[in-house]
Amino acid sequence: LAGTENNYMVPTADPDKTVKEYTRPAAGKERVQPSELRPPAILLKTVQYLVEEIVPKTDVPWVEVYNFVFDRLRSIKQDMTIQQVKGKSCVSILEVSLRFL
């Protein structure tokens, strides 16, 4: 961001570990851009990351882990719905998601 180039206190994120937050569709809100949608292969990798790496965490209260993962799984389902993901891709993503529920 402009004006933060020299601010070493600004947190940085690992792009390999960032997960898109759920946003509620609302009237008057712009449509989701295709570039913001994750393809099925990335959705599957994201679900696997959440279930295998985030859910087992014990250094964070379970309620925080649960709320975080639940929100991110909603975002994944939203991307799947918008793209109308079907077939083996859909089943693979949902199978891993169900391990959390």
Buried (B, 14 or more C-beta within 10 A) or exposed (E): EEEEEEEEEEEEEEEEEEBBEBEEEEEEEEEBEEEEBBEBEEBBBBBBBBBEEBBEEEEEEEEEBEEBBEBBBBBBBBBBEBBEBEEEBBEBBBEBBEEBE
